């Protein structure tokens, strides 16, 4: 089996990060599907491809919530955290080889880090922009993105519109600011180890002093 691995939500300040691994016997098995980097697909396209992948291919999904990310960052870098989760997703499928979308500026080093976390032999091919270069990684990108989008919709139902969860999204920042203003602390779905969250808490609370 060969696998592709990718994640969604690494840089978000709200909600989980999702890592997905998709496996197939041969790369050509994915040829009929219009797969590319999930960010280049419309939501309905991603959902349709996701359902096909879920039905016809081996899939392993690992989700870590905001509190889990904060705990991990207390003992390792974010890149190491992602590498550990990439390895965890791969361990669910046990492929002979895997293509991973490198999170480190040094792609080769990132591949070695992922391999070090594995408890089985696997040839790791680590490259930047692997989701755009290899359909198998693009497939993993779709699964991770759809899974995370559904988690964000769950947050919308709980809190109202939280936006995309990313610090560049004004809706997300306004949601965080309003929550801190009303409750004095960030919501449980926020990553408290992110500077965006700590800075926002300080400035919002200072406005009332």
JOWOWO-V567860 format. One record per residue. PHI is phi in degrees with one decimal (NA if undefined). NEAR is the number of other ideal C-beta (glycine too) atoms within 10 Angstrom. D_CENTER is the distance of its C-alpha to the mean C-alpha in Angstrom with 2 decimals. Layout:
PHI | NEAR | D_CENTER
PHI | NEAR | D_CENTER
This chain:
NA | 14 | 22.62
-112.9 | 21 | 20.22
-131.1 | 30 | 16.44
-121.1 | 29 | 13.58
-132.6 | 34 | 10.14
-154.2 | 31 | 7.00
-129.6 | 24 | 3.23
-134.1 | 25 | 2.40
92.7 | 27 | 4.00
-60.5 | 17 | 5.06
-93.9 | 13 | 8.45
-71.3 | 25 | 8.92
-97.5 | 27 | 12.01
-125.8 | 28 | 11.79
80.2 | 26 | 10.08
-81.8 | 25 | 7.44
-104.6 | 26 | 4.01
-119.9 | 25 | 3.72
-114.2 | 31 | 4.97
-127.0 | 32 | 7.87
-120.2 | 30 | 11.21
-120.8 | 31 | 13.98
-122.5 | 24 | 17.51
-151.4 | 20 | 20.88
-73.9 | 10 | 24.33
-138.1 | 10 | 24.70
-58.4 | 13 | 22.70
-65.0 | 9 | 25.33
-61.2 | 16 | 24.27
-92.9 | 21 | 21.62
-54.1 | 9 | 24.26
-70.1 | 8 | 25.24
-90.3 | 17 | 21.83
-80.1 | 10 | 21.12
-94.0 | 27 | 17.66
-152.0 | 18 | 16.24
-46.7 | 18 | 13.19
-58.4 | 26 | 11.68
-68.5 | 12 | 12.34
-89.8 | 13 | 15.92
-104.4 | 20 | 16.41
-73.9 | 8 | 17.82
-52.8 | 11 | 16.29
-65.5 | 8 | 19.16
-64.9 | 15 | 18.69
-60.7 | 20 | 15.08
-62.0 | 15 | 16.36
-65.4 | 16 | 19.34
-66.4 | 22 | 17.63
-56.3 | 22 | 15.21
-63.7 | 11 | 18.43
-66.7 | 15 | 20.10
-61.8 | 22 | 17.44
-63.7 | 13 | 17.46
-81.1 | 8 | 21.24
-110.7 | 12 | 22.05
-130.6 | 19 | 19.57
-76.6 | 16 | 18.32
-136.2 | 21 | 14.80
-130.6 | 21 | 12.99
-123.5 | 16 | 10.03
-123.1 | 23 | 8.98
-120.9 | 17 | 7.94
-125.3 | 21 | 8.79
-83.2 | 15 | 10.50
-59.8 | 25 | 11.78
-64.0 | 15 | 14.80
-64.9 | 15 | 13.20
-66.0 | 24 | 11.31
-60.3 | 16 | 14.75
-65.1 | 14 | 16.54
-63.1 | 19 | 14.63
-70.4 | 16 | 15.23
-75.5 | 8 | 18.85
-130.1 | 8 | 19.34
-158.3 | 13 | 17.09
-74.4 | 12 | 15.36
-64.0 | 16 | 11.69
-62.6 | 17 | 11.82
-66.5 | 18 | 13.56
-61.0 | 20 | 11.15
-63.8 | 27 | 8.34
-60.6 | 27 | 11.35
-62.2 | 18 | 12.50
-73.1 | 24 | 9.54
-58.4 | 32 | 9.79
-64.9 | 25 | 13.41
-61.5 | 17 | 13.16
-63.7 | 27 | 11.63
-65.4 | 26 | 14.44
-65.6 | 17 | 16.97
-73.4 | 16 | 16.61
-118.9 | 19 | 18.05
55.3 | 16 | 20.17
-77.0 | 25 | 20.41
-78.2 | 12 | 23.03
-145.0 | 13 | 20.84
-147.9 | 29 | 17.22
-102.1 | 26 | 15.74
-123.5 | 33 | 12.67
-84.1 | 27 | 11.20
-67.4 | 24 | 12.59
-95.5 | 22 | 11.12
-89.0 | 19 | 14.71
-63.2 | 9 | 17.56
-101.8 | 13 | 19.35
-63.0 | 17 | 17.68
-64.1 | 13 | 20.31
-62.2 | 13 | 19.85
-62.3 | 24 | 16.12
-60.1 | 22 | 17.17
-65.0 | 13 | 19.79
-64.1 | 23 | 17.54
-60.4 | 25 | 15.41
-60.9 | 19 | 18.82
-64.5 | 12 | 20.27
-84.0 | 15 | 17.98
-79.5 | 16 | 19.04
-110.7 | 8 | 22.17
-147.8 | 10 | 23.23
-72.7 | 9 | 24.20
-155.2 | 20 | 21.75
-81.1 | 12 | 22.10
-97.4 | 24 | 18.92
-108.2 | 17 | 18.84
-110.3 | 25 | 16.54
-141.7 | 18 | 16.67
-74.5 | 15 | 15.39
57.4 | 12 | 14.46
-62.9 | 23 | 14.53
-65.9 | 30 | 12.70
-90.7 | 16 | 15.89
-94.5 | 15 | 18.27
-126.0 | 22 | 17.65
-60.6 | 22 | 17.42
-65.6 | 29 | 16.00
-78.4 | 28 | 12.83
-59.0 | 27 | 12.99
-63.6 | 31 | 13.28
-63.5 | 36 | 10.14
-61.1 | 29 | 8.41
-63.1 | 30 | 10.48
-62.7 | 28 | 9.78
-64.4 | 30 | 6.01
-65.5 | 25 | 7.08
-64.0 | 24 | 10.16
-62.1 | 20 | 9.05
-68.9 | 24 | 7.17
-57.8 | 21 | 10.26
-67.4 | 12 | 12.49
-66.0 | 20 | 11.40
-67.3 | 20 | 12.17
-63.8 | 11 | 15.38
-63.3 | 13 | 16.27
-66.6 | 19 | 16.17
-58.9 | 12 | 18.37
-67.1 | 7 | 20.77
-81.5 | 11 | 20.99
-114.0 | 14 | 21.35
95.1 | 10 | 22.17
-65.4 | 10 | 20.32
-103.7 | 23 | 17.50
74.2 | 20 | 16.43
-81.0 | 17 | 12.97
95.2 | 26 | 12.02
-96.1 | 16 | 12.09
-64.9 | 18 | 15.15
-81.5 | 11 | 16.65
-92.7 | 16 | 17.15
-58.9 | 9 | 20.67
-64.9 | 13 | 20.19
-63.2 | 23 | 17.46
-64.4 | 16 | 19.75
-67.5 | 13 | 22.75
-61.1 | 23 | 21.28
-60.9 | 25 | 20.55
-61.4 | 16 | 24.00
-65.4 | 13 | 25.71
-66.5 | 21 | 24.24
-64.1 | 21 | 25.28
-61.9 | 12 | 28.62
-81.8 | 9 | 29.26
-117.9 | 9 | 28.13
84.1 | 11 | 28.27
-144.3 | 12 | 24.79
-70.2 | 22 | 21.18
-69.3 | 18 | 19.82
-58.5 | 10 | 18.17
-81.8 | 24 | 14.83
-90.5 | 27 | 14.98
-86.9 | 25 | 13.84
-68.7 | 17 | 17.40
-80.0 | 17 | 16.85
-78.6 | 21 | 15.75
-61.1 | 9 | 18.94
-56.4 | 19 | 18.39
-72.8 | 21 | 18.84
-65.1 | 13 | 21.72
-64.8 | 10 | 23.48
-65.0 | 20 | 23.29
-61.7 | 19 | 24.71
-63.8 | 11 | 27.48
-71.8 | 11 | 28.51
-67.9 | 18 | 28.41
-66.5 | 13 | 30.46
-62.0 | 8 | 32.77
-63.1 | 10 | 33.64
-103.7 | 7 | 35.33
-92.5 | 4 | 37.27
